[in-house]
Amino acid sequence: MTLSTRRLPLLAAPVALVGVLLLAPKLLGRTASDGFAAVDGADSGWLGLAAVLFAGSFLATVGAWRTALAASGGRISALQATARIGVGAMVNAFAPAKLGDAVKIALCSRAIEGPDRIWTAGGVYAAVGAARCLTLAMFVVAASVAGALPLWPVFVLLGVVALLAVVARSSKRWRNHHRIAHLLEGFAALERSPGAALAVLGWTLAGALARFGATAAVAAALGFPHAVLAALVILPAIDLAAMIPAGAGNVGVASGAVAVALRSRGIGVSDAIACGVAIQALETLVSLTFGSLGGLYLVRPNPTVRLWAMRASAIGLPVGLAAVVGLLVFDLV
């Protein structure tokens, strides 16, 4: 079975997009472009480790989604889940108001059989979000102990999780409102399966720890003193700021939050903003890599394309990350 030549432009477009953006990072916007400049001359080893850990954090998120979907009756392969969530992550890198999350829900809902599956997928999204709230609360507590952040966000985060849990337990009362019932079912399924709930929480915690390690690696690459303590301040600030859908990719808001938080560590505003921008630039490139390869995988017209898409994913991801490190550290372009 051969690959139709009429499909080639469509299949090559996502990979070409990543290549163009790597060669001309200014196309990502001024903020992301400044992020490239901010890490110019940074330690290549630390920066490469950060890129790998950000990718690992993304894959852990995929694991949480797959587990939550399975608890709700959805069946999806690892490659399909990675591709669909990757496309959503790529949309989030540019679109405002977390539109990429809506894309994740829409694409992942196809793994669920039955009516109102997009509402059930919305409940799965809420369940994964609740797990993120719990892990974020843990980091906020640690940052609060270090005197870098106030403690009150913890009560808000735990309150949101508790509210979702209480509402989900009442899912049977909403049978006459089938869409609401299916929305709550996506969350209630985890309540009925403690093992699945613990697995989702474990995947989410693994992703958060990977992001924490990546943040510490970026801080070390930029020469920050006490990089681990700096990451303990940076990560909760970025995640709390990410809850405010202020613009495309939420750029600027997270960097400002990092600048405010790092004042307690004696780091200047300009260095703190540069760190926030650099982190967002790396996460954006990871999202672009997974999203573009995921789009390539999803538009495959036949098994031959599927095979080559898998090969491209296996080869393209490490090559893409190596290219990022080269561009950022060695100023190859």
C-alpha positions as CSV (number, residue, x, y, z in Angstrom):
1,M,0.0,0.0,0.0
2,T,1.6,3.3,-1.1
3,L,1.2,6.8,0.2
4,S,-0.9,9.1,-1.9
5,T,1.1,12.0,-3.2
6,R,-2.0,14.3,-2.8
7,R,-1.7,13.7,1.0
8,L,2.0,14.6,1.2
9,P,1.5,18.4,1.7
10,L,-1.0,17.8,4.4
11,L,1.2,15.4,6.2
12,A,4.3,17.5,5.8
13,A,2.7,20.7,7.0
14,P,2.9,20.1,10.8
15,V,6.6,19.0,10.7
16,A,7.4,21.9,8.4
17,L,5.8,24.3,10.9
18,V,8.1,23.1,13.7
19,G,11.1,23.4,11.4
20,V,10.2,27.0,10.4
21,L,9.6,28.0,14.0
22,L,12.9,26.5,15.1
23,L,14.8,28.4,12.5
24,A,12.8,31.6,13.0
25,P,11.7,31.8,16.7
26,K,10.5,35.3,16.3
27,L,7.5,33.9,14.5
28,L,6.4,32.6,17.9
29,G,5.9,36.2,19.0
30,R,8.0,38.7,20.9
31,T,7.7,37.0,24.3
32,A,8.7,33.6,23.1
33,S,11.5,35.1,21.0
34,D,12.8,36.9,24.1
35,G,12.8,33.5,25.8
36,F,15.3,32.2,23.3
37,A,17.5,35.2,23.9
38,A,17.2,34.9,27.7
39,V,18.8,31.5,27.7
40,D,21.6,32.3,25.2
41,G,24.8,31.1,26.8
42,A,23.0,29.0,29.4
43,D,24.5,25.6,30.5
44,S,23.7,23.2,27.7
45,G,23.5,20.1,29.9
46,W,20.9,21.6,32.3
47,L,18.9,23.0,29.4
48,G,18.8,19.7,27.6
49,L,17.7,18.0,30.8
50,A,14.9,20.6,31.2
51,A,13.6,19.8,27.7
52,V,13.6,16.1,28.4
53,L,11.8,16.6,31.7
54,F,9.2,18.8,30.2
55,A,8.5,16.1,27.6
56,G,8.3,13.6,30.4
57,S,5.7,15.8,32.2
58,F,3.6,15.9,29.0
59,L,3.7,12.1,28.7
60,A,2.7,11.7,32.4
61,T,-0.3,13.9,31.6
62,V,-1.2,11.6,28.8
63,G,-1.1,8.7,31.3
64,A,-3.5,10.5,33.6
65,W,-5.9,11.1,30.8
66,R,-5.8,7.5,29.6
67,T,-6.5,6.2,33.1
68,A,-9.4,8.6,33.7
69,L,-10.9,7.7,30.3
70,A,-10.6,4.0,31.0
71,A,-12.5,4.5,34.3
72,S,-15.3,6.1,32.3
73,G,-15.4,3.3,29.7
74,G,-13.1,4.8,27.1
75,R,-10.5,2.8,25.3
76,I,-7.6,4.7,23.7
77,S,-4.1,3.6,22.8
78,A,-1.1,5.4,24.1
79,L,-0.3,6.8,20.6
80,Q,-3.8,8.0,20.0
81,A,-3.9,9.7,23.4
82,T,-0.5,11.3,22.9
83,A,-1.5,12.6,19.5
84,R,-4.9,14.0,20.5
85,I,-3.6,15.7,23.7
86,G,-0.6,16.9,21.9
87,V,-2.8,18.7,19.3
88,G,-4.7,20.3,22.2
89,A,-1.5,21.4,23.9
90,M,-0.3,22.9,20.6
91,V,-3.5,24.9,20.3
92,N,-3.1,26.1,23.9
93,A,0.3,27.4,23.0
94,F,-1.2,30.1,20.8
95,A,-5.0,30.3,21.4
96,P,-6.5,32.3,24.3
97,A,-8.9,31.2,27.0
98,K,-7.6,27.6,27.1
99,L,-9.2,26.7,23.8
100,G,-6.7,23.9,23.5
101,D,-8.4,22.2,26.5
102,A,-11.7,22.1,24.5
103,V,-9.8,20.5,21.6
104,K,-8.4,17.8,24.0
105,I,-12.0,17.1,25.3
106,A,-13.4,16.9,21.7
107,L,-10.7,14.6,20.4
108,C,-10.5,12.3,23.4
109,S,-14.3,12.0,23.6
110,R,-14.1,9.8,20.4
111,A,-12.6,7.1,22.6
112,I,-15.9,6.9,24.6
113,E,-18.9,4.9,23.3
114,G,-22.4,6.0,23.9
115,P,-24.5,9.2,23.8
116,D,-23.2,12.5,25.1
117,R,-19.7,11.3,25.1
118,I,-18.2,14.8,24.8
119,W,-19.9,15.6,28.2
120,T,-18.4,12.5,29.7
121,A,-15.0,13.6,28.4
122,G,-15.6,16.9,30.0
123,G,-16.0,15.1,33.3
124,V,-12.7,13.3,32.7
125,Y,-11.1,16.7,32.1
126,A,-12.5,17.9,35.4
127,A,-11.2,14.8,37.2
128,V,-7.7,15.3,35.8
129,G,-7.9,19.0,36.7
130,A,-8.9,18.0,40.3
131,A,-5.8,15.8,40.5
132,R,-3.7,18.8,39.3
133,C,-5.3,21.0,42.0
134,L,-4.2,18.5,44.7
135,T,-0.6,18.3,43.5
136,L,-0.5,22.1,43.0
137,A,-1.7,22.5,46.6
138,M,1.2,20.4,47.7
139,F,3.7,22.7,46.0
140,V,2.0,25.8,47.3
141,V,2.2,24.5,50.8
142,A,6.0,23.9,50.4
143,A,6.4,27.4,48.8
144,S,4.4,28.9,51.7
145,V,6.7,27.2,54.2
146,A,9.7,28.8,52.4
147,G,7.9,32.2,52.8
148,A,7.6,32.7,49.0
149,L,3.8,32.4,48.6
150,P,0.7,32.9,50.8
151,L,-1.1,29.8,52.0
152,W,-4.7,30.9,51.0
153,P,-4.5,29.4,47.5
154,V,-4.3,26.0,49.1
155,F,-7.8,26.4,50.6
156,V,-9.2,27.5,47.3
157,L,-7.7,24.5,45.5
158,L,-8.9,22.0,48.1
159,G,-12.3,23.7,48.1
160,V,-12.6,23.2,44.4
161,V,-11.7,19.5,44.6
162,A,-14.1,19.0,47.5
163,L,-16.9,20.7,45.6
164,L,-16.4,18.6,42.5
165,A,-16.4,15.4,44.7
166,V,-19.6,16.3,46.4
167,V,-21.4,17.2,43.1
168,A,-20.1,14.0,41.5
169,R,-21.6,11.9,44.2
170,S,-25.0,13.3,43.3
171,S,-24.7,12.2,39.7
172,K,-27.6,9.7,39.9
173,R,-30.0,12.5,40.9
174,W,-29.4,14.1,37.5
175,R,-30.7,11.3,35.4
176,N,-33.4,13.4,33.9
177,H,-30.7,15.8,32.7
178,H,-28.7,13.3,30.7
179,R,-26.0,15.7,29.7
180,I,-25.3,16.9,33.2
181,A,-25.4,13.3,34.4
182,H,-22.8,12.3,31.8
183,L,-20.6,15.2,32.8
184,L,-20.7,14.2,36.4
185,E,-20.2,10.5,35.4
186,G,-16.7,11.3,34.1
187,F,-15.7,12.4,37.6
188,A,-17.9,9.9,39.6
189,A,-16.3,7.0,37.8
190,L,-13.0,7.7,39.7
191,E,-14.8,7.9,43.0
192,R,-16.2,4.4,42.4
193,S,-12.7,3.1,41.5
194,P,-10.1,4.1,44.2
195,G,-7.4,2.3,42.2
196,A,-8.0,4.3,39.1
197,A,-8.2,7.5,41.2
198,L,-4.9,6.8,42.8
199,A,-3.4,6.0,39.4
200,V,-4.6,9.3,38.0
201,L,-3.2,11.1,41.0
202,G,0.1,9.2,40.6
203,W,0.4,10.1,37.0
204,T,-0.4,13.7,37.8
205,L,2.2,13.8,40.6
206,A,4.8,12.3,38.4
207,G,4.1,15.0,35.8
208,A,4.3,17.7,38.4
209,L,7.6,16.4,39.7
210,A,9.0,16.2,36.2
211,R,8.0,19.9,35.6
212,F,9.6,20.7,39.0
213,G,12.8,19.1,37.9
214,A,12.7,20.9,34.6
215,T,12.1,24.2,36.2
216,A,15.0,23.6,38.6
217,A,17.2,22.7,35.6
218,V,16.3,25.9,33.8
219,A,17.1,27.9,36.9
220,A,20.4,26.1,37.2
221,A,21.1,26.7,33.5
222,L,20.6,30.4,34.0
223,G,22.9,30.5,37.0
224,F,20.3,31.1,39.7
225,P,21.6,30.4,43.2
226,H,19.8,27.5,45.0
227,A,18.0,26.3,41.8
228,V,15.8,23.8,43.7
229,L,14.5,26.4,46.1
230,A,14.0,28.8,43.1
231,A,11.9,26.1,41.3
232,L,9.8,25.6,44.5
233,V,8.9,29.3,44.1
234,I,8.6,29.4,40.3
235,L,6.4,26.3,39.6
236,P,3.4,27.2,41.9
237,A,3.5,30.8,40.6
238,I,3.4,29.6,37.0
239,D,0.6,27.1,37.6
240,L,-1.5,29.5,39.6
241,A,-1.1,32.2,36.9
242,A,-2.1,29.6,34.3
243,M,-5.5,29.5,35.8
244,I,-6.1,33.0,34.5
245,P,-6.8,32.7,30.7
246,A,-5.4,36.2,30.0
247,G,-4.2,35.8,26.4
248,A,-2.7,33.5,23.8
249,G,-0.6,30.9,25.5
250,N,-1.0,32.9,28.7
251,V,2.3,34.6,27.9
252,G,3.4,37.5,30.0
253,V,1.1,36.6,33.0
254,A,3.2,33.7,34.1
255,S,6.5,35.6,33.7
256,G,5.1,38.4,35.8
257,A,4.0,36.0,38.5
258,V,7.5,34.4,38.5
259,A,9.1,37.9,38.9
260,V,6.9,38.7,41.9
261,A,7.5,35.3,43.5
262,L,11.3,35.4,43.1
263,R,11.7,38.7,44.8
264,S,11.7,36.7,48.1
265,R,14.8,34.8,46.8
266,G,16.7,38.0,46.1
267,I,16.6,37.6,42.3
268,G,16.2,40.7,40.2
269,V,13.0,41.3,38.2
270,S,14.7,41.2,34.8
271,D,16.3,37.8,35.6
272,A,13.1,36.4,37.0
273,I,11.1,37.5,34.0
274,A,13.7,36.0,31.7
275,C,13.4,32.7,33.6
276,G,9.6,32.7,33.2
277,V,9.8,33.4,29.5
278,A,12.5,30.8,29.0
279,I,10.3,28.1,30.7
280,Q,7.4,29.1,28.6
281,A,9.5,29.0,25.4
282,L,10.7,25.4,26.2
283,E,7.2,24.2,27.1
284,T,5.8,25.8,23.9
285,L,8.4,24.0,21.8
286,V,7.6,20.7,23.5
287,S,3.9,21.3,22.8
288,L,4.7,22.1,19.2
289,T,6.7,19.0,18.8
290,F,4.1,16.6,20.2
291,G,1.3,18.5,18.6
292,S,2.7,18.5,15.1
293,L,3.7,14.9,15.2
294,G,0.3,14.1,16.7
295,G,-1.4,15.9,13.9
296,L,0.7,13.9,11.5
297,Y,-0.4,10.7,13.1
298,L,-4.0,11.6,13.3
299,V,-4.3,12.5,9.6
300,R,-2.8,9.3,8.4
301,P,-4.8,7.9,5.5
302,N,-3.7,4.3,5.7
303,P,-1.5,1.8,7.7
304,T,1.6,2.9,5.8
305,V,1.2,6.4,7.0
306,R,0.7,5.1,10.5
307,L,4.0,3.2,10.3
308,W,5.9,6.2,9.0
309,A,4.2,8.6,11.5
310,M,5.4,6.3,14.3
311,R,8.9,6.3,12.9
312,A,8.8,10.1,12.6
313,S,7.6,10.4,16.2
314,A,10.4,8.2,17.4
315,I,13.1,10.0,15.5
316,G,11.7,13.5,15.3
317,L,11.1,14.2,19.0
318,P,14.7,13.7,20.2
319,V,16.1,15.5,17.0
320,G,13.7,18.3,17.6
321,L,14.7,18.7,21.3
322,A,18.3,18.5,20.3
323,A,17.7,21.3,17.7
324,V,16.1,23.4,20.4
325,V,19.1,23.1,22.7
326,G,21.4,23.9,19.8
327,L,19.4,27.1,18.9
328,L,19.0,28.2,22.5
329,V,22.5,27.5,23.8
330,F,24.9,27.6,20.9
331,D,23.1,30.2,18.9
332,L,23.4,28.1,15.7
333,V,21.1,30.5,13.7
